[in-house]
Amino acid sequence: MASSPSLPVVADDSVMNPKAHGTSNVPVQKNLRWNCENDLADRICNYNRHYAEHSGYFTSTPFVKYAKKIEKDGEKITFYDSNTGKALFRAPVGRTMQEFLDESKAHGWPSFRDEEVLWDNGVRCLKNGEAVSVDGTHLGHNLPDRNGNRYCINLVSVAGNPTEDEK
């Protein structure tokens, strides 16, 4: 699956300028999905530009079990910004849930492809490959491979709950 020449959507570094709470205006939501740790999420989302949750972190949470249940129900997972609750990714698209999980496990982080990114909701990449939201949430990095863009995203960055507008 080749990447579109117009993707990823690139933002200026200023999107990550200091704001009221690190690089965001708000801290992470309470009660993140999949029992993600709030302190870890806040550090990674709002006070970090280069680091990540440890490789495989998502497998230590209830996420994989949840994904397998969703697969049985024939549904997709929507991933929400842990700060704002905006929908940022939806997976799987163009592959099975098992393929999504296998790729994610192989790389250590949930790994999304271009068609699984909700660009209109504000996912952007900086010139250095850092994946961010337009609201200043550090998400992870774009690490392209032979199949195109691959966005390795911290689960703690996309474990938010939808806002009323997103439901």
C-alpha positions, 0 to 999 in steps of 0.5 A: 500500500503506497503512501499518497504524495500529499501525506502526511499533512505537515504542520509548522513546529509552532503547533508545539509551542508552550501553552497553558499545560506544556504543549497543550492547553489542557491536561490529559483526561481522567479515566483514560481507556484501557487503564492507561496511566494518567501520569505517564500519559500527561508526561508523554502528551504534554511535556515531551517531544522525543520520548515514548511509552516503553515498547510493547506498553499497549500489550500490558493493558487491556487494549489487545483483548478489547481489539479482539472483541471489536474484531469479533463484532466486525467493528473498528476502533476509534482512537481519541486524543487523550487531551481533547477527546477528538477522534484522531485514528480509526483502525483497521482500514484496508486490513484485518484487526489481526494484521493491525495488531501484528504490525503493532506488536512487531514495531512495539506501538500501535501502528497506523497507515495513512488511511487510518489517520483522521487528518481532518480532525487535526493529526499532523506531522512535523518535518522531523517526523514527529506526529502531533495533534493541532492542539499540541498533543505529542502522539508519536512518530512517522516511521515510513517503511516499504509499505508507506507511512507508518505512524507509531503512536503511543497508546497513552496519547490516543486513549482519550474518551470522546467528547459530546461532539465526537460521539 
